[in-house]
Amino acid sequence: MLNSHKYDFIFFGAGCASLSLLTRMIRSGKFGDKSILLIDREPKTRNDRTWCFWEQRPGFFEEIVYRKWERISFRSEAFDSALHITPYVYKMIRGSDFYDYCFSAIKTQPNIEVVYATVNNWWVTHNGIELVLDDKTYLLESAIVFNSIYEPSISRNDIRLLQHFKGWVIASPRPAFNPREATMMDFRVHQRYGTTFTYVLPLSPTEALVEYTLFTKELLKPAQYDEELRSYISAYLGLTDYEVKEEEFGVIPMTNQRFHFSSRDKQATWQIGTAGGQTKASSGYTFQFIQKQSEQIVNCLVAGRPLHSIPATPSRFRFYDNTLLHILYHDQLPGKKIFTDLFRKNDAGRVFRFLDNESTLADEVKIISSLPTWPFLKAAVNQI
């Protein structure tokens, strides 16, 4: 199965994290003489997910941004408003475009070997890396391993919520959407399952991605997502005669599990993506954190600096995330109220900086003072 037994870099998983990092390495032009192995279960061919994020300037993947919006809306009974987000732009990248872009770059590199197999197990030995692929064991030499395969914590003290979502790309027979404005959060849907909202990303006047999203401890039954999507589209978009052109479903962990960039028990192995803590615990946002980490890794490799020199995220952001997770997990305050207050009492730029872990202490004082004091104070004490 493998063409070699010695690699400079091995990537476990070919999702957003591995492909982002590997594509940046290719574009740098500095790794053409390195032997690289990329392993994933199956080829990436489907449009199986959508990444949405905000940024202030053209990013590394600007070429494949499918849609962008300079205005977003937040909707709930207590606060319903269009938000001008300058200097930010809200952007959307489709999974299929991302995979095509990255693998097109990979295919130009004869030094990169792509293998489709299941990584059943792996460990470091004094001779190298012992790797079990599809029940066959290989002994490999590798300088660096990047692992993006997420393994949930089993600690009894960990809080674990799931962000799960079902999305439909729908086509209306008549103009029904404003392509210049995306609905980032619509909390007018019922909250009986927990924190629940819908977002609507117009692709044209007649097409949009409508996504039903929840932060809860358990998944719904498959039919329930469809029922809630139909209900929302009928009640709030006023559509009944539409075509479902595409579907997507995803689950993102929201947890206070401690992640480590470097693996303590496996030398020269580095955790990236969700496995390396690049999913923001309190919101589920991942794409931009992966891009920041990927850029830092490539800069270190090119400059010959050790990867452990990459600075960790300031600990106060983990504290904020854990406090909010505690409140949501223990139902101490509705998520609907928290996010409504957040956007109603702060400008969008401040909220975006906070969610990006780029806020100043002055920003954070204003954010914290805009939220209900007593529930957050009690939850914060539990994190100390």
N, C-alpha and C positions, 0 to 999 in steps of 0.2 A: 504493500500500500504506500509506504513512504519511500521517496527516492534517495534519501540520505539518512545518516544517523548523527549528523552534526549540523547544528543550526546556531546562528548568532542570535536570532529572535524567534520565539514561538508565541503565537497568539491562540488562546483558547476562547472560542466563540467568535462569530463574525457578525455581531450586531453593531449598534451605533458606536460604542466605545472603541472596539477594535478597528472598525473600518475608518472611523475618524482619525485615529492615531496613525494607522498604516498609510492612509492617503496623504496625511501631512508629511510623513516620512518620505514618501515617494516624491511629493512636490518639492521637498527641500533639495532633492538631487544629491543627498549626502550618503545614501545607503545602498547604492547600486551594486556595491561589492560585498554586501552582506547577504548571507543565506537566511531566508525567512520562511517560516512555516505558519500557515493559517488553517485552523481546524474548526469546522462547524458541522452540525448534524446534516444539513441539506442546503442546496443552493437557495439563494435569496432571489425570488422572481416575482412574488406577489406584492401588490400594494397593500400590505398588511397593517400599516400604521401611518399616523401623521404626527409630525413634530411641529409644535407651535412655540414661539418664543419671541422675545423683543430684544432689540439692540439699537444702538444709536448710529451705527455706521455700517457700510457693507462688510459682511463677514466672510469667513473662509469658504462657505458653501453658498455664497450669494448667487452664483451662476445657476443653481437649481432651486432657488426660492420660487415656489409655484404661485403664491399670492401674497400680497402685503397690504396692510391697512395702517393709515395714520390716525384713525379714530376708532375707539372701541366703545362699547356700551356695557354698563353694569345695570342689572335689573333685579329689583325686589320690591315688595309692597312699600317698604320704608324709604327706598332710594332708587330712583329710576332716571338714569342720566347718560348722555353721551359724554365721553371723556376724550379730550384732546391730549395726546400723549407725547407731543413734541418735546424733546428731540428724539424720542424713541419711535420705532416703527415695529408693528406687530407682524410677524412673518410666519409663513407656513411652508413646510417641506414635506412632500409626499415620500413615503417609504420606498416606492418603486423607483422614483427618480434618484433617491439617495443611493440605493443599492447599485443602480446602473452606473452612476457617476463613479462610485468607488471601485467597482469591479472593472470598469473600463480602464482605470488607471492601473489596477493590479495586473491586468492581462498584458500590459506593455512591459512588465518587469520579469525577465527570465529567471531572476534570482528569488522569486516568490513562488512557493509551492502551496497550492490550495488542496486540502483533503477534506472530503465529506465523510464524517464518521462521528459516532457518539463517544465523547470523553467519559468513560465509566469511572476512571480513577487515575490518580497520578501522585507521585511523591518523589522527593529528592533523595538520592543515594550518594555514596562517596564517589561513584563512577559517573554520575550525571542525573538524568531524569528518567524514572521508570513510568511509562505511560501505557494505560490500557485503553485501546480503541476498539470498539465493537468486540470486546472480549479477547482481543489479541494484544499481547504485551510487547512493548518496544523499549529498548534502552537507548536513550538519546543523550547527546552532549548539547548543551545550550548555554549561552552566556546569560541571556535574560528571557524570562517568561512573563508575558502579560496575560493575566486571567480576568475575563469578564463574565465568567459563569457564577451567578449569584447563588449563594448557599444561605438560606435563612438561619438566623440565630436560634438556638434552642434554650437560651437562658430564660429562666422563669421570671426574671425581673424586666424583661424586654416588653415594651408596648409595641403591638403590631396591628396597624390598621391597613386596609387595602384601598387603594384608589382603583376603581374599576369602571370601565366605560364601554358603551356600545355606540357606534356611530354609523349613520347612513348618509351617503351622498344622494340627495334627492333632486329630481328634475320636475319642475312645475310646468304645466302647459301655458302659463302666463307669467309675466314679471311679478315676482313676489319678494325679492330681496334687494337690499341696497349694497352694491358691491364695494362701496367706499367705507362701510362700517361693519365691524365684526362684533358680535355679542360674545364677550369674554366669559361672563357668568350671568345666568338667569336663574335666580332663586325663587321664582314664582311657583315652581313645581312643589308638590307636597314633600314633606320632610319625614314621613313616617319610618323610613328605613335608616335615617341618619342624615348627615350633611349631603345634600343632593342639589345639583344644578345642571343646567344645560348650556352648551354654547353653540352658537350658530356662526359658521364661517362662510359667507357668500363667495361663490366662485364666479358668478355672473348674475344678471337679473333673474335668471330662471333656475339656477342651480346653487346648492349650498351643502356643506357638511354640517349635519346636526348631530351633536354628541351628547348623550345622557351619561352623567358622571356622578359617582358616589364615593364618599369616604366612610367605609363601614368595616366591621369585623369579619363579615361573611359576604360571599358573592350571592347574587340573586339567581333564580332559576332562569335559564336562557329565554323562555317565553316572556318573562317579566320585563326584560329590557325592551323587547319589541313592543309590548303593550304600552310602556311608558313613552317610548318614542312616538308611537301613533297618537297617543293622547296629547302630547306636547305639540306636535305638528298641527293637529286639528284645532286645539284650543288657543294656541298662541301665535301660530303662523297662518291660521285660517285656511289650511290646505287639506283636502281629502283625495283629490284626483292627481296624485303625483306618482312618479316612478322611482323606485329604489335602485340606483345604478351600481353602488358599491356598498360594502359593509366592512366594518373593522371592529375588533374587540381587543381590549387589553387590560392587564392588571399590573399595577405598580405598587411596590411595598412602601408603606409609610411607617417607619420604625425608629425607635431610639437605640437600636442595636449599634454598638461601636464598630466602626469600620477602620481598617488599617490599610494604608497604601502599600506598605511592604508587608509581606507575609512573615509572621514570626517564626513559623516552623518550617518554612521552605525558602532556602537561601536563593537570592537573585530572582525572586518572583514578586510581581507587583500587581496589585488589584486595581482594575480600572472600571469605569462605568458604575452601575449600581453596586457591583461587588466591591468597589472601592469607595463607596459612600458618596457617589456623585448624583444621587437622587436626593433632592431637598426633602427632608423628612416631613415638614409641615405642609408642603404643597404638591409634592410629586414631580415638580419640574426637574428635568434631567439634561436636556439637550445642550443648553449653554454651559452647564457645569462640566459636561464631558469635553466641550470645545476648549474651555479654559485649561483643563487638566492636560489635554492632548498637546496643546501649544507649549505648556510648561515642560512636558516630557521631551518633546522634540528639541526644544531650545537647550535643555540639559545635555541630551545625547550629542547634539552637534557641537556644543561647547566643551564636551568632555567632562562635564560636572557630574557628580554622583546624584542619582535620582532622589536620594533622601534629603538633598538640599532644597527640594521644592517645599516652600512654606505651607504649613497646615492652615486650614481655615480657622480664623480666630474663634476661640472656644465660646465666646458669648453667643454666636449664632447657633451653635448646638444647644445652648441653654434656652434660647428663644424657641427653637423648634420643639424641644422636649416639653417645654411648658405648654405650648399649644396642643401638642399630641396628648398630653395628660388630660387636658380639658375635654378634647374631643372623645378620647377613649372612654372616659368616665362620665360622659354626658353632663358635664358641669355647666355647659353653656352651648347653645345651638351654634353650629358652624355658620349657619345663615346669618346670625346676628354679628358674629365676629367679622366676617368678610364684608358685610354691609357697612359696619362702622369703619372698617379699615379704608374702604373706598369713599365713603361719604365724608369722612373727616380729614382726609389727606389727599394731596394731589397725586395723580397717577405716577409721576416720576419718583416721588418718595417711596411709594409702595413698591415699585419695580426695583429700586435700589435695595430696599429691604429684602425682597424676595430673592435678589441676586447675591445676597451676602456682601453687598458693596456700600451699604448705608454708613453714614457717619453717626457718631454718638448723638449729635443734635437731631438727626433724622429719627433715631431710635427713641429718644425721649418723646418726640412728637407722636410717633407711632404708638408707643406704650400708653401715653396719656389719652389717646383716642379710644382705647378699649376699656371695657368694664373693669374697674380696679380690683374689687374684692375677689372674683373668681381667679383672675390672673395672679394675684398676690398669693392666694392659697396654693395654686398649682406651682408657682415659682418656688415656694418654700419646700415643696416636695422634691425639687430638683437639686437642692443644696445638700 
